[in-house]
């Protein structure tokens, strides 16, 4: 029997010198990272939807590289970039900027994390309260042959599974705990689905009644909501401060709904900054035996919405 000839495969090579792509941190890397498609890569890596507010943002006599917020919440994020190995100087800046900006999430993006600084970030995460989280991320660059470089962010230190968000003690009431348990169970189930896991990234479970999922744009995201008082589940495209985007999507309402096979409630909300496009179903959230059916509905709707809306955004 004749053997099939193997196709030639390229060799994946790491580009060790980041400055061959970004010669200067402030002039090259920070502007690059602040672009929507690039901050989305960092968002996916750390599991937060990052919306950039300002670059080179003032902190007294100094400037933090990127000042941002988490989409859908009021949590403030600072990002400090370093195209070299971690050092004490940048660690000190990071803490200074975090204090000056009252940051909830602190992200240190570096070429290589030294062991002593990994330990320092781990120590900070273990000793700060549940409202604050530190991330340490390494920048990796790869190419195949003469291909364009591809970037990957690798998280080397982060809050302990964000477990600080929910500490199972008397301060967490029953309703909050039930919401948290629901999100944990949903994601444990959903990310066993190969198609779903390719479309979305796992989020940090919280005690909130909503969970946000990034779809590749800073202007909008998918939000899944538990509405306990009405026994309902809701999935919505949340559009932040962009009425033009809502209007353009509404102009394609029939095509979008036909492609998704779903009928949505279109909420322009002219008196508010945000707009919403949502779908709702009845759900007994307290009956765990029904959770699998609810999770299947969420998975199906989320994937259909992302596919249908993305081509029009």
C-alpha positions as CSV (number, residue, x, y, z in Angstrom):
1,X,0.0,0.0,0.0
2,X,1.4,3.3,-1.1
3,X,2.1,5.7,1.8
4,X,0.7,9.2,1.6
5,X,3.3,11.9,1.3
6,X,3.5,14.2,4.3
7,X,3.1,17.9,3.7
8,X,6.0,20.0,4.8
9,X,5.3,21.6,8.1
10,X,6.7,24.9,9.3
11,X,8.8,25.2,12.5
12,X,7.4,27.5,15.2
13,X,10.1,29.8,16.4
14,X,10.0,32.2,19.3
15,X,11.2,35.8,18.7
16,X,13.3,36.5,21.8
17,X,13.9,40.2,21.2
18,X,10.5,42.0,21.6
19,X,12.1,45.3,20.5
20,X,12.5,44.0,16.9
21,X,8.7,44.4,16.8
22,X,8.1,47.2,19.3
23,X,11.3,49.3,19.6
24,X,9.9,51.6,22.3
25,X,7.4,50.8,25.2
26,X,5.6,54.1,25.3
27,X,5.8,55.0,21.6
28,X,5.2,51.5,20.0
29,X,4.0,48.8,22.4
30,X,1.4,50.9,24.4
31,X,-0.3,52.3,21.3
32,X,-0.3,48.8,19.8
33,X,-1.8,47.2,22.9
34,X,-4.5,49.9,23.2
35,X,-6.0,48.9,19.9
36,X,-9.3,46.9,20.2
37,X,-8.1,43.7,18.6
38,X,-4.9,43.7,20.7
39,X,-6.3,44.5,24.1
40,X,-8.8,41.7,23.3
41,X,-5.9,39.3,23.4
42,X,-4.9,40.4,26.9
43,X,-8.6,40.4,27.9
44,X,-8.9,36.8,26.8
45,X,-5.7,35.8,28.7
46,X,-6.7,37.2,32.1
47,X,-10.4,36.6,31.7
48,X,-11.6,40.2,32.0
49,X,-13.4,42.4,29.5
50,X,-11.0,45.5,29.3
51,X,-12.3,48.8,28.0
52,X,-9.5,51.4,27.7
53,X,-10.2,54.8,29.2
54,X,-6.8,56.5,28.7
55,X,-3.2,55.8,27.7
56,X,-0.3,57.5,29.5
57,X,-2.7,58.5,32.3
58,X,-1.4,60.9,34.9
59,X,-0.7,59.8,38.4
60,X,0.8,62.8,40.1
61,X,4.2,63.5,38.4
62,X,4.1,60.0,36.7
63,X,2.0,58.3,34.0
64,X,0.6,54.8,34.0
65,X,0.8,53.2,30.6
66,X,-2.9,52.2,30.4
67,X,-5.9,53.2,32.6
68,X,-8.9,51.1,31.9
69,X,-12.1,49.6,33.3
70,X,-13.9,46.3,33.2
71,X,-16.8,46.4,30.7
72,X,-20.1,46.2,32.5
73,X,-18.7,47.0,35.9
74,X,-17.1,49.9,37.7
75,X,-13.8,48.1,38.4
76,X,-10.8,50.1,37.5
77,X,-7.8,48.5,35.8
78,X,-4.2,49.7,35.4
79,X,-1.8,48.1,32.9
80,X,2.0,48.7,33.2
81,X,4.1,47.5,30.3
82,X,7.7,46.4,30.4
83,X,9.6,45.1,27.3
84,X,12.3,43.6,29.5
85,X,12.6,41.4,32.6
86,X,10.7,42.5,35.7
87,X,12.6,44.8,38.1
88,X,12.0,46.5,41.4
89,X,11.6,49.9,39.8
90,X,8.5,48.8,37.8
91,X,7.1,46.8,40.8
92,X,7.3,50.0,42.8
93,X,5.6,52.0,40.0
94,X,2.9,49.4,39.8
95,X,2.0,49.8,43.5
96,X,2.2,53.6,43.2
97,X,-0.1,53.7,40.2
98,X,-2.5,51.3,41.8
99,X,-2.8,53.6,44.8
100,X,-3.0,56.8,42.8
101,X,-5.8,55.4,40.5
102,X,-7.6,53.4,43.3
103,X,-7.3,50.4,41.0
104,X,-9.2,47.1,41.6
105,X,-7.2,45.1,39.0
106,X,-3.4,45.6,38.4
107,X,-1.9,44.0,35.3
108,X,1.9,43.9,34.8
109,X,2.8,42.9,31.2
110,X,6.5,42.0,30.8
111,X,9.0,40.2,28.6
112,X,10.0,37.8,31.4
113,X,9.0,37.5,35.0
114,X,11.8,36.9,37.5
115,X,11.1,34.4,40.3
116,X,11.4,37.0,43.0
117,X,8.8,39.2,41.3
118,X,6.5,36.2,40.7
119,X,6.7,35.6,44.5
120,X,6.0,39.3,45.2
121,X,2.8,39.3,43.1
122,X,1.7,36.0,44.7
123,X,2.3,37.6,48.1
124,X,0.3,40.7,47.2
125,X,-2.6,38.5,46.0
126,X,-2.6,36.5,49.2
127,X,-2.5,39.6,51.4
128,X,-4.8,42.1,49.7
129,X,-8.5,42.1,50.2
130,X,-11.1,40.5,47.9
131,X,-11.6,43.7,45.9
132,X,-8.0,43.8,44.5
133,X,-6.3,41.4,42.1
134,X,-2.8,41.4,40.6
135,X,-1.9,39.8,37.3
136,X,1.6,39.2,36.0
137,X,1.7,38.3,32.2
138,X,4.6,37.5,29.9
139,X,4.6,38.6,26.3
140,X,5.5,35.9,23.8
141,X,6.2,36.4,20.1
142,X,6.2,33.5,17.6
143,X,6.5,33.1,13.8
144,X,6.6,30.2,11.3
145,X,9.3,30.7,8.7
146,X,8.9,34.2,7.3
147,X,5.4,34.7,8.6
148,X,4.3,37.8,10.4
149,X,4.9,37.6,14.2
150,X,2.1,36.4,16.3
151,X,1.7,37.5,20.0
152,X,0.5,35.5,22.9
153,X,0.1,36.6,26.5
154,X,0.9,34.0,29.2
155,X,-0.4,34.6,32.7
156,X,2.2,33.5,35.2
157,X,0.6,34.9,38.4
158,X,-3.0,35.8,39.1
159,X,-5.4,35.8,42.1
160,X,-6.0,32.3,43.3
161,X,-8.8,31.4,40.9
162,X,-10.2,34.7,42.0
163,X,-11.3,32.8,45.1
164,X,-11.0,36.0,47.0
165,X,-14.1,37.2,45.3
166,X,-16.2,34.7,47.3
167,X,-15.0,33.5,50.6
168,X,-17.5,31.0,52.0
169,X,-18.2,32.6,55.3
170,X,-20.9,34.4,57.1
171,X,-20.5,37.6,55.0
172,X,-21.9,35.8,51.9
173,X,-25.6,35.4,52.1
174,X,-27.5,32.5,50.6
175,X,-28.7,34.4,47.5
176,X,-25.1,35.5,46.7
177,X,-23.8,31.9,47.2
178,X,-26.5,30.5,44.9
179,X,-25.6,32.9,42.2
180,X,-22.0,32.0,42.5
181,X,-22.7,28.3,42.5
182,X,-24.8,28.7,39.3
183,X,-22.0,30.4,37.4
184,X,-19.5,27.8,38.5
185,X,-21.8,25.0,37.4
186,X,-22.6,26.7,34.1
187,X,-19.0,27.2,33.1
188,X,-17.9,23.7,34.2
189,X,-20.7,22.3,31.9
190,X,-20.3,24.8,29.0
191,X,-16.6,24.5,28.6
192,X,-16.9,20.8,28.0
193,X,-18.5,21.8,24.7
194,X,-15.7,22.1,22.2
195,X,-17.5,24.6,20.0
196,X,-18.4,26.8,23.0
197,X,-14.9,26.7,24.4
198,X,-13.5,27.9,21.0
199,X,-16.0,30.8,21.0
200,X,-15.7,32.0,24.5
201,X,-13.2,32.2,27.4
202,X,-13.9,31.2,30.9
203,X,-14.9,34.1,33.2
204,X,-14.3,34.6,36.9
205,X,-17.4,33.5,38.8
206,X,-18.9,36.2,41.0
207,X,-21.8,36.7,43.3
208,X,-23.4,39.1,40.9
209,X,-26.5,38.0,39.0
210,X,-24.7,38.6,35.6
211,X,-21.7,37.2,33.9
212,X,-20.0,39.0,30.9
213,X,-18.5,37.2,27.9
214,X,-16.1,39.0,25.6
215,X,-16.8,38.7,21.8
216,X,-13.9,40.6,20.4
217,X,-15.1,44.2,20.5
218,X,-14.6,46.9,23.1
219,X,-17.9,48.5,22.3
220,X,-20.1,45.5,23.2
221,X,-20.2,42.1,24.9
222,X,-22.6,39.3,25.7
223,X,-24.1,39.4,29.2
224,X,-25.9,36.4,30.8
225,X,-28.2,37.3,33.7
226,X,-30.1,35.4,36.4
227,X,-33.3,37.2,37.3
228,X,-34.4,35.3,40.4
229,X,-37.4,37.4,41.3
230,X,-39.0,36.6,37.9
231,X,-37.5,33.1,37.5
232,X,-35.9,34.1,34.2
233,X,-32.6,33.7,32.4
234,X,-31.5,36.4,29.9
235,X,-28.8,36.7,27.3
236,X,-28.2,40.2,25.9
237,X,-25.8,42.0,23.6
238,X,-24.8,44.9,25.8
239,X,-23.7,48.0,23.8
240,X,-21.8,50.6,25.9
241,X,-22.1,54.2,24.9
242,X,-22.5,53.6,21.2
243,X,-26.0,54.5,19.9
244,X,-24.7,54.5,16.3
245,X,-23.8,50.8,16.6
246,X,-27.2,49.9,18.0
247,X,-28.9,51.8,15.2
248,X,-26.8,50.1,12.5
249,X,-27.6,46.7,14.0
250,X,-31.3,47.6,14.2
251,X,-31.2,48.4,10.5
252,X,-30.2,44.8,9.9
253,X,-32.7,43.4,12.5
254,X,-34.5,41.0,10.1
255,X,-31.3,39.6,8.7
256,X,-29.7,39.1,12.2
257,X,-32.8,37.4,13.7
258,X,-33.1,35.2,10.6
259,X,-29.5,34.1,10.8
260,X,-29.7,33.5,14.5
261,X,-33.1,31.8,14.3
262,X,-34.1,33.9,17.3
263,X,-36.4,36.8,18.1
264,X,-34.9,39.6,20.2
265,X,-36.1,42.5,22.3
266,X,-34.4,45.6,20.9
267,X,-33.9,48.2,23.7
268,X,-32.5,51.5,22.4
269,X,-32.8,53.1,25.8
270,X,-32.4,56.7,24.6
271,X,-32.3,58.1,28.1
272,X,-29.2,56.0,29.0
273,X,-25.7,55.6,27.6
274,X,-26.0,51.9,27.0
275,X,-28.3,49.9,24.7
276,X,-29.4,46.3,24.9
277,X,-30.5,43.5,22.5
278,X,-31.8,40.7,24.6
279,X,-33.7,37.4,24.7
280,X,-35.3,35.9,27.8
281,X,-36.7,32.5,28.9
282,X,-38.5,31.2,32.0
283,X,-36.2,29.2,34.3
284,X,-36.5,27.9,37.9
285,X,-33.0,28.8,39.0
286,X,-33.4,27.1,42.4
287,X,-34.1,23.7,40.8
288,X,-30.7,22.1,40.1
289,X,-32.3,19.3,38.2
290,X,-33.3,21.9,35.6
291,X,-29.8,23.5,35.3
292,X,-28.6,21.2,32.5
293,X,-31.6,22.2,30.3
294,X,-31.0,25.9,31.2
295,X,-27.2,25.6,30.4
296,X,-28.0,24.0,27.0
297,X,-30.2,26.9,26.2
298,X,-27.6,29.5,27.3
299,X,-24.9,27.7,25.2
300,X,-27.1,27.6,22.1
301,X,-28.3,31.2,22.4
302,X,-24.8,32.6,23.1
303,X,-23.2,30.9,20.2
304,X,-26.0,31.9,17.8
305,X,-25.9,35.5,19.0
306,X,-22.2,35.8,18.6
307,X,-22.2,34.4,15.1
308,X,-25.2,36.5,13.9
309,X,-24.2,39.8,15.4
310,X,-20.4,39.7,14.9
311,X,-20.6,40.1,11.1
312,X,-22.6,43.3,11.5
313,X,-20.5,45.0,14.2
